[in-house]
């Protein structure tokens, strides 16, 4: 039997059928295809996705943006993801995004105390709320202020959503019962939080979650200022088994941001999808983080670590011992820092939280 193409060529198919088939072909080719504009963006983070704030960039932010744009049938994202320092090292995320090497990503404001001092307000108010929800709400309410917007704009960035990390404490390879036990001990920290151990006899050393394990293991320092939901994924219980539960408080540590030059060129529908993605990221982060806190403490002990509950009397001693961290911060950040400080602490007080030391009133 001849093929359909051969049959047409040989005239074996009736002309009426040929005409109908040709019309069908022409009709198909004339149908407009749904053209979607592909928007390519590279996302970067210095930390790996074992940490919640990185993990949810894909699972919450990107997923929400993709779902929102699918409704328009006009735009589609093509994401390139570079995490764990493959494109931007910890502390260089801001510059990488500012220069357009990456388009979107996570900026750890805690590593940019000189460039983003106002966004680091919570790190200069230790012993604040242990509940990250309260901290996030209190800081987020100020993100629309001209002072904080100006900090992001200065570095060609647009803020999308902030994230707060849970209650800080110290993990150590030495036993602890009194402040005197810290004398001469080297403690790793992200920078601003090293102010929390001033006048205790401990020595603060700059470090990060990516380096804490190896640095403690090799003796660079004896412990680190960390929080539950990161200390377990980092397996710090193997090298610093004593979790010294001093409640330094939850901290606003950074934000998901986008390069402003890229942002300004995005269609309004895409910008709206990004805003929804940012809101989803923040909400999902808080929900998952809250669920992880108690399980993290249990996992710490299961891994061989010990939780050392510090007495209220020793905590009170520490609170009185340290110099007011906001003093030097205000000198560095400028007079507008006083307004940001008052706004943050008043917003936290409005939730019913009572600070054990009113740094803003000293």
C-alpha positions in Angstrom: 0.0 0.0 0.0 1.4 3.4 -0.9 2.1 5.9 1.8 -0.2 8.9 2.3 2.4 11.2 0.8 2.9 8.9 -2.2 -0.8 8.5 -2.6 -1.3 12.3 -2.9 1.6 12.4 -5.4 0.1 9.6 -7.5 -3.3 11.2 -7.5 -4.9 8.2 -5.7 -6.6 10.4 -3.1 -9.7 12.2 -4.1 -9.2 15.9 -4.7 -11.9 16.8 -2.1 -9.8 15.0 0.5 -6.7 16.7 -0.6 -8.4 20.1 -0.4 -9.7 19.3 3.1 -6.3 18.1 4.3 -4.5 21.2 2.9 -7.0 23.4 4.6 -6.5 21.6 7.9 -2.7 22.1 7.5 -3.1 25.7 6.7 -5.5 26.2 9.6 -3.0 24.6 12.0 -0.1 26.6 10.9 -2.1 29.8 11.1 -3.0 29.2 14.8 -1.0 31.6 17.0 1.3 29.8 19.5 1.1 31.1 23.1 4.4 33.1 23.2 5.9 33.4 26.6 8.7 35.8 27.4 11.5 33.9 29.2 13.1 35.9 32.0 16.5 34.5 33.0 17.8 35.2 36.5 20.7 33.8 38.6 20.2 33.3 42.3 23.1 33.1 44.6 23.8 32.5 48.3 27.0 31.9 50.3 25.4 29.3 52.5 24.3 25.8 51.2 20.6 24.7 51.0 21.0 22.6 54.2 20.1 25.9 55.9 16.4 26.8 55.9 16.8 30.4 54.6 18.5 29.0 51.4 16.4 25.9 51.0 13.2 28.0 50.8 14.4 30.2 48.0 13.6 27.4 45.6 10.9 25.7 47.5 8.8 28.8 48.5 9.9 31.9 46.7 10.7 30.5 43.2 7.8 28.1 43.4 5.4 30.9 44.2 6.8 33.2 41.4 6.5 30.3 38.9 2.9 29.6 39.9 1.9 33.3 39.7 3.5 33.8 36.3 1.8 30.6 35.0 -1.5 32.3 35.5 -0.5 35.1 33.1 0.6 32.8 30.3 2.8 35.7 29.3 6.0 35.2 31.2 8.2 32.3 32.4 11.2 32.3 34.7 14.4 30.4 33.9 16.3 30.2 37.1 20.0 29.4 37.6 20.9 28.6 41.2 24.3 29.0 42.7 24.4 28.2 46.4 27.0 27.2 48.9 29.6 29.8 47.8 29.8 28.6 44.2 29.2 32.1 42.9 29.1 34.4 46.0 31.0 33.6 49.1 29.5 34.4 52.5 29.9 38.1 53.0 30.2 38.9 49.3 26.6 38.3 48.3 25.8 42.0 48.4 28.7 43.0 46.1 27.9 40.1 43.7 24.3 41.2 43.3 25.2 44.9 43.3 27.5 44.3 40.3 25.0 42.2 38.5 27.0 39.0 38.6 23.9 37.5 40.3 20.4 38.9 39.9 18.7 37.8 43.1 19.8 36.2 46.3 20.3 36.3 50.0 22.2 39.1 51.6 23.3 38.2 55.2 23.1 41.7 56.6 25.0 40.4 59.7 28.1 40.1 57.5 27.6 43.7 56.2 27.6 45.7 59.4 29.5 48.6 57.8 27.3 48.7 54.7 23.9 47.8 56.1 24.2 49.0 59.7 20.5 50.0 60.1 19.4 46.5 58.9 21.5 45.0 61.7 19.6 46.8 64.5 18.7 43.6 66.3 22.3 42.4 66.6 23.0 45.5 68.7 20.0 44.7 71.0 20.9 41.3 72.6 18.6 39.6 75.1 15.6 40.6 72.9 12.6 38.3 72.0 13.5 34.7 71.6 10.5 34.3 69.3 11.6 35.0 65.7 8.0 35.8 64.7 8.1 38.8 67.0 11.5 39.9 65.7 10.4 39.5 62.1 7.2 41.5 62.6 9.0 44.2 64.5 11.7 44.7 61.9 9.4 44.2 58.9 7.2 47.1 60.1 10.2 49.4 59.6 11.3 48.1 56.1 9.2 50.7 54.3 11.0 53.5 56.2 13.1 55.9 54.1 16.1 55.0 56.2 16.1 51.3 55.5 15.0 51.7 51.8 18.0 54.0 51.3 20.4 51.4 52.6 19.3 48.9 50.0 19.1 51.5 47.2 22.6 52.7 47.9 23.9 49.3 46.7 21.6 48.9 43.8 19.3 46.4 45.6 15.6 46.0 46.2 14.4 44.3 49.5 11.9 41.5 49.0 11.7 39.6 52.3 13.7 39.5 55.5 14.4 36.4 57.6 15.1 36.2 61.3 17.0 33.3 62.9 16.0 31.7 66.1 17.3 32.3 69.6 21.1 32.5 69.9 23.2 30.7 72.5 26.8 29.5 72.8 28.1 26.0 71.8 31.4 25.2 73.5 33.9 22.4 74.0 34.3 23.5 77.6 32.0 23.1 80.6 30.1 26.1 81.8 28.3 27.1 85.0 29.5 30.7 85.7 30.7 33.6 83.6 34.2 33.1 84.9 34.3 29.8 82.9 34.5 32.0 79.7 37.7 33.7 80.7 40.4 33.3 78.1 38.1 31.2 75.8 37.9 32.1 72.1 34.4 32.3 70.8 33.5 32.5 67.1 30.8 34.9 65.8 29.5 36.6 62.7 30.7 40.0 63.7 28.2 42.3 65.5 27.2 39.5 67.9 30.7 39.4 69.3 29.6 42.5 71.3 27.5 40.2 73.4 30.5 38.7 75.2 32.5 41.9 75.8 33.9 42.3 79.3 33.4 38.6 80.1 37.0 37.6 79.6 36.2 35.7 76.4 37.9 36.6 73.1 35.7 37.1 70.1 36.9 35.7 66.7 35.2 36.4 63.4 33.7 33.3 61.7 30.6 31.9 60.1 28.5 28.7 60.0 30.5 27.5 57.1 33.7 27.6 59.2 32.6 27.0 62.8 32.9 23.2 62.7 36.5 23.0 61.3 37.7 26.0 63.3 36.5 24.6 66.6 37.9 21.2 65.7 41.3 22.6 64.8 41.4 24.8 67.9 41.0 28.2 66.2 38.4 28.9 68.9 36.6 27.0 71.7 33.0 27.7 70.9 30.6 29.8 68.8 27.5 32.0 69.0 24.9 30.0 67.1 21.2 29.0 67.1 19.4 25.7 67.2 18.1 25.3 63.7 21.6 25.7 62.2 23.8 24.1 64.8 22.3 20.7 64.2 22.7 20.6 60.4 26.2 21.9 60.9 26.8 19.0 63.3 28.5 21.2 65.9 27.6 18.8 68.6 30.5 16.7 67.4 33.1 19.4 68.2 31.4 21.6 70.7 29.0 19.3 72.6 27.9 21.8 75.3 25.0 24.0 74.3 25.1 26.8 76.8 21.5 28.1 76.8 21.9 31.8 77.3 19.0 33.5 75.6 20.6 36.1 73.5 17.4 36.3 71.5 16.3 35.8 67.9 17.9 38.1 65.3 17.0 39.6 62.0 19.9 38.3 60.0 19.3 39.2 56.3 17.0 39.4 53.4 16.1 38.1 50.0 16.9 40.9 47.6 17.1 41.6 43.8 19.4 43.7 41.7 17.6 47.1 41.3 18.7 47.5 37.6 17.1 44.2 36.8 14.0 44.9 38.9 13.3 48.3 37.2 13.1 46.5 33.8 10.7 43.8 35.0 7.1 44.0 33.8 4.6 44.9 36.5 3.1 41.4 36.5 6.5 39.9 37.2 7.2 42.4 40.0 3.8 41.5 41.6 4.7 37.8 41.4 8.1 38.5 43.1 6.3 40.4 45.9 4.0 37.5 46.4 7.0 35.1 46.3 8.7 37.3 49.0 5.6 37.2 51.2 5.3 33.4 50.8 9.0 32.9 51.5 8.7 34.9 54.8 5.6 33.1 56.0 6.9 29.6 55.1 10.2 30.3 56.7 8.7 31.3 60.0 6.3 28.3 60.0 9.1 25.8 59.2 11.6 27.4 61.5 9.2 27.3 64.5 8.5 23.6 63.9 12.2 22.9 63.7 13.4 24.6 67.0 12.2 22.0 69.5 13.2 19.1 67.2 16.6 20.6 66.8 17.3 20.7 70.5 16.2 17.0 70.7 18.4 16.2 67.7 21.3 18.0 69.4 21.1 15.6 72.4 20.5 12.6 70.2 23.7 13.5 68.4 25.6 13.4 71.7 25.4 17.0 72.7 24.3 18.3 76.1 22.0 21.3 76.8 23.3 23.4 79.7 20.6 25.6 81.1 22.2 28.8 82.5 20.7 30.1 85.7 18.7 33.4 85.7 21.3 34.9 88.0 24.2 34.2 85.6 22.2 35.5 82.7 21.4 38.7 84.7 25.1 39.1 85.4 25.9 38.9 81.7 23.2 41.4 80.8 24.7 43.9 83.2 28.3 43.1 82.3 28.4 43.9 78.7 28.7 47.6 77.5 25.7 49.0 75.7 26.2 47.8 72.1 24.0 50.5 70.6 26.4 53.3 71.6 29.1 52.4 69.0 26.5 51.3 66.5 24.8 54.7 66.6 28.2 56.4 66.1 28.8 54.2 63.0 25.3 54.3 61.5 24.6 57.9 62.1 21.8 59.9 63.9 19.1 58.1 62.0 20.0 54.9 63.9 18.4 56.3 67.0 15.0 56.4 65.2 15.5 52.8 63.8 16.5 51.6 67.3 13.4 53.2 69.0 11.1 51.9 66.2 12.3 48.4 66.6 12.3 48.2 70.4 8.9 50.0 70.6 7.4 47.6 68.0 8.7 44.6 70.1 7.3 46.1 73.3 4.0 46.6 71.6 3.7 42.8 71.4 4.0 42.6 75.2 7.8 41.8 75.3 9.7 43.4 78.1 13.4 43.9 77.4 15.6 43.0 80.5 17.7 46.1 79.6 16.4 49.2 77.8 19.4 49.9 75.6 17.6 52.7 73.7 17.0 54.6 76.9 20.5 54.6 78.4 
